[in-house]
Amino acid sequence: MNSSKIRKIYIGMLVLLMVPTTTRSQALPFVLPDFYVNRIITIDHFMQRFNREDIPIFLDSADAELPYKQVITCFCIDSVRHRGEEVMEFSRKMVDENVRLDYAMPNYYCELECSAKYRKESTTIIIRMVVEKSPQDFYSWVIADAEGEVLTVAPNRTSSKMKLSPADNERYFLDLRDVLNGHPNDIANYTFSGWTVDQTSTFMALVANKLLIIESIKNMRYVFDAGGYTFKVQCIDRETNNNGWLIYDFAKNEQE
């Protein structure tokens, strides 16, 4: 499909998706607003729409250009309105190369923004979840990593002169005791040169010892890597045909 034709499709979709819906759907035994019927309800539903398996009621199933329109409906139009040419290129690539998403695919994760308490102080923790296959051939969500200000257990090295004496072992490392108890912020200066902070291990230790309490999940987003693009998906609530789980940001991968 040439660029001018898909540009025309995109402009038409902008109008269709962003007009507030006031009509009612008669396709169900009970009456619901069109914006609810057209909503991409779950991330599984998003994958179906992205894979061109789900057709929203405002699109014609006999339309030859339907696959491109299905992909465009996966975008939060408000967030990408100024990037029309890029959205069209994205849509064309996903359809023409038959790029598909799957629950068990390796190149995506779910990012949770969590409200937490550490020593009775409020803080934010980011937890990234991935799907993992077990030896018994079933899948589950597992923690891949975590990050947050309270998980940075020590600052970067501040001085190369702060060292323990080569003879400190003969004194049962008394200086080490003083460092650990009296100057905890300087601890990074006494670690081996290749040491780096592992925030995920810190997260596990704090949670296991009930020092970090996860109170709620404030926000959730998915990050996909497919078809030469990285794109982010989150739930957008509003009363238009363009609502639910939608792509709000995307970028072409550098190697492409």
ZIWO-V496496 format. One record per pair of residues at least 24 apart in sequence whose C-alpha atoms are under 10 Angstrom apart, sorted by the first residue. I is the first residue (numbers start at 1). J is the second residue. D is the distance in whole Angstrom. If there is no record, write none. Layout:
i = {I;I}
j = {J;J}
d = {D;D}
This chain:
i = {1;1;1;1;2;3;3;3;3;4;5;5;6;6;6;6;6;6;6;6;6;7;7;7;7;7;8;9;9;9;9;9;9;10;10;10;10;10;10;10;10;10;10;11;11;12;13;13;13;13;13;13;13;14;14;14;14;14;14;14;15;16;16;16;16;16;16;17;17;17;17;17;17;17;17;17;17;17;18;18;18;18;18;18;18;18;19;19;19;19;20;20;20;20;20;21;21;21;21;22;22;25;27;33;33;33;34;34;34;34;35;35;35;35;35;35;35;35;36;36;36;36;36;36;36;37;38;38;38;38;38;38;39;39;39;39;39;39;39;39;39;39;39;40;40;40;40;40;40;40;40;40;40;41;41;41;41;41;42;42;42;42;42;43;43;43;43;43;43;43;43;43;44;44;44;44;45;45;46;46;46;46;46;46;46;46;46;47;47;47;47;47;47;48;48;48;49;49;49;50;50;50;50;50;50;50;50;51;51;51;51;51;51;51;52;52;52;56;57;58;67;67;67;67;67;68;68;68;68;68;69;70;71;72;72;72;73;73;73;73;73;74;74;74;74;74;74;74;74;75;75;75;75;75;75;75;75;75;75;75;75;76;76;76;76;76;76;76;76;76;76;76;76;77;77;77;77;77;78;78;79;79;79;79;80;80;80;80;86;86;86;87;90;90;90;90;90;90;93;93;93;94;94;94;94;95;97;98;99;99;99;100;100;101;101;101;101;103;103;103;104;104;104;104;104;104;104;105;105;105;105;105;105;106;106;106;106;106;106;107;107;107;107;107;107;108;108;108;108;108;108;108;108;109;109;109;109;109;109;109;109;109;110;110;110;110;110;110;110;110;110;110;110;111;111;111;111;111;111;111;111;111;111;111;112;112;112;112;112;112;112;112;113;113;113;113;113;113;113;113;114;114;114;114;114;114;114;114;114;115;115;115;115;115;115;115;116;116;116;116;116;116;117;117;117;117;117;117;118;118;118;118;118;118;118;118;118;119;119;119;119;120;120;120;121;122;122;122;122;123;123;123;123;123;123;124;124;124;124;124;124;124;125;125;125;125;125;125;125;126;126;126;127;127;127;127;128;128;128;128;129;130;143;144;145;145;145;145;145;145;146;146;146;146;146;146;146;147;147;147;147;147;147;148;148;148;149;150;150;150;150;150;151;151;151;151;151;151;151;151;151;151;151;152;152;152;152;152;152;153;153;153;153;153;153;153;153;154;154;154;154;154;154;154;154;155;155;155;155;155;155;156;156;156;156;156;156;156;157;157;157;157;157;157;157;157;158;158;158;158;158;159;159;159;159;160;160;161;161;162;162;162;162;162;163;163;163;164;164;221;221;221;221;222;222;223;223;223;224;225;225;225;225;226;226;227;227;227;228;228;228;228;228;229;229;229;229}
j = {65;68;92;96;92;85;88;89;92;88;65;88;65;68;69;85;87;88;89;91;92;84;85;87;88;89;88;65;66;68;69;72;88;68;69;72;73;81;84;85;87;88;91;81;84;69;59;69;70;72;73;77;242;72;73;77;78;81;84;242;77;58;59;73;240;241;242;58;72;73;75;76;77;78;240;241;242;243;76;77;78;239;240;241;242;243;239;240;241;242;238;239;240;241;242;239;240;241;242;239;240;57;57;239;240;241;58;239;240;241;237;238;239;240;241;242;243;244;238;239;240;241;242;243;244;241;73;240;241;242;243;244;236;237;238;239;240;241;242;243;244;245;246;73;74;235;236;241;242;243;244;245;246;235;243;244;245;246;234;235;244;245;246;103;221;222;233;234;235;244;245;246;101;102;103;245;244;245;71;73;74;101;233;244;245;246;247;74;100;101;102;103;245;100;101;102;73;74;101;74;75;91;94;95;99;100;101;94;95;98;99;100;101;102;95;98;100;241;241;241;91;92;94;95;96;92;93;94;95;96;95;95;95;242;246;247;241;242;243;246;247;233;242;243;244;245;246;247;248;231;232;233;242;243;244;245;246;247;248;249;250;233;234;235;236;242;243;244;245;246;247;248;249;242;243;246;247;248;242;248;246;247;248;249;247;248;249;250;250;251;252;250;227;228;229;250;251;252;227;228;229;226;227;228;229;227;227;227;226;227;228;226;227;224;225;226;227;130;131;139;130;131;132;133;138;139;140;130;131;132;224;225;226;130;131;132;224;225;226;131;223;224;225;226;230;222;223;224;225;226;230;231;232;141;143;144;221;222;223;224;225;232;141;143;144;220;221;222;223;224;232;233;234;143;144;145;146;219;220;221;222;223;232;234;146;216;217;218;219;220;221;222;147;148;216;217;218;219;220;221;148;213;214;215;216;217;218;219;220;213;214;215;216;217;218;219;212;213;214;215;216;217;150;211;212;213;214;215;150;151;206;207;210;211;212;213;214;210;211;212;213;211;212;213;212;212;213;214;215;148;149;150;212;213;214;148;149;150;214;216;217;218;149;150;151;203;212;214;217;217;219;220;200;203;217;220;220;221;222;223;222;222;200;200;198;199;200;201;203;204;198;199;200;201;202;203;204;198;199;200;201;202;203;199;200;203;199;199;202;203;206;212;197;198;199;200;201;202;203;204;205;206;212;197;198;199;200;202;203;184;185;187;188;197;198;199;202;184;185;186;187;188;189;196;197;185;186;187;188;189;197;185;186;187;188;189;196;197;185;186;187;188;189;190;191;193;185;186;187;188;189;186;188;189;190;189;190;189;190;186;187;188;189;190;189;190;191;189;190;245;246;247;248;246;247;247;249;250;250;250;251;252;253;252;253;252;253;256;252;253;254;255;256;253;254;255;256}
d = {9;10;8;9;9;9;8;8;9;10;10;10;9;8;9;9;10;6;9;9;8;8;7;9;7;9;10;8;10;8;7;9;9;9;8;7;10;10;7;9;8;7;10;10;8;9;10;7;10;8;8;9;10;9;9;7;9;8;10;9;10;8;10;10;9;7;9;9;10;8;10;9;8;10;7;5;5;9;10;7;8;9;6;7;6;10;9;6;7;9;9;6;5;7;9;7;6;7;10;9;9;9;9;9;10;10;9;9;8;7;10;8;6;5;5;8;7;9;9;8;9;8;10;8;9;9;10;9;6;8;8;9;10;9;10;9;9;7;7;5;5;8;10;9;8;9;9;10;8;7;5;5;8;9;9;6;7;10;10;9;8;6;10;9;10;9;9;9;9;9;6;9;9;9;8;9;10;8;10;10;7;9;9;9;6;7;9;9;8;6;7;8;10;9;8;9;8;7;10;6;10;10;9;9;9;7;7;9;9;8;7;5;7;9;8;9;9;9;10;8;9;9;9;7;9;7;9;8;6;9;10;10;8;10;10;9;9;7;9;8;9;9;8;9;9;8;5;6;9;10;10;9;8;9;10;9;5;4;6;8;10;9;9;9;8;7;7;9;9;5;6;5;8;7;9;9;9;8;9;8;10;8;5;7;9;7;7;9;9;9;9;9;9;9;8;9;9;9;7;9;10;9;6;9;10;10;8;9;7;6;10;8;8;9;10;8;10;10;8;9;9;6;8;8;10;7;9;10;8;9;10;10;10;8;7;8;9;9;10;10;8;6;5;7;9;7;5;4;6;8;9;10;10;9;10;9;9;6;6;7;9;10;9;10;10;7;6;4;6;9;10;9;10;10;10;10;9;8;6;5;6;8;10;10;9;10;6;8;6;5;7;9;10;10;9;6;6;5;6;9;10;10;7;7;6;4;5;7;9;9;6;6;5;6;6;9;7;5;4;5;7;9;10;8;6;5;7;7;8;10;9;10;9;6;5;7;9;10;7;7;9;9;9;9;10;10;10;10;10;8;8;8;10;10;9;6;8;9;9;10;10;9;8;8;9;9;10;8;9;10;10;10;9;9;10;10;10;10;9;10;9;10;9;8;9;8;5;9;9;10;9;6;5;9;9;7;9;9;6;7;10;9;8;8;9;9;9;9;9;9;10;9;9;8;5;8;9;6;6;10;10;9;10;7;8;6;10;8;10;9;9;9;9;7;9;8;7;8;6;8;7;6;10;9;7;7;8;8;7;9;9;10;9;9;6;8;9;9;10;8;9;5;5;9;9;9;10;8;10;8;7;9;9;7;10;7;9;8;10;9;10;10;6;7;7;6;9;10;7;9;10;10;10;10;9;9;10;9;9;10;10;10;9;10;9;9;9;9;6;5;8;8;6;5;9;10;8}
